[in-house]
Amino acid sequence: MAGLFNKLPGFQQTPAGAERVTLRRLPRIAWVGTLLLLVPSLLARLAIWLGFSDEGPGMPGMVDIYVLSLVILHWTVLFTVGIYAFIVLVMKGPAYVADPYPMNDADEL
């Protein structure tokens, strides 16, 4: 089992860059962004409750639909950025060599 992952000799590992910072910030960005996107829905309900709006009771429902679509878009963008940052992180890691495969007719080429 120890010989499964053979590191490529002489390979220089690339130093970490913005991908680690991005991966560390993603949870905070997800929470803060989601909470900020929920504010219009709360304000619509508050406006109806305090009597600032003459719109019918269907107005908060319409705002909720828009807010939900924006929250889903926000999560999708963050998921895509997270996948990208993870791929960059993996590609900057050490290089591995597979087991050698001797070719029978290698000297004929």
Buried (B, 14 or more C-beta within 10 A) or exposed (E): EEEEEEEEEEEEEEEEEEBBEBBEBBEEBBEEBBEEBBEBBEBBBEBBEEEEBEEEEEBBEEBBEEBEEBBEEBBEEBEEBBEEBEEBBEEBEEEEEEEEEEEEEEEEE
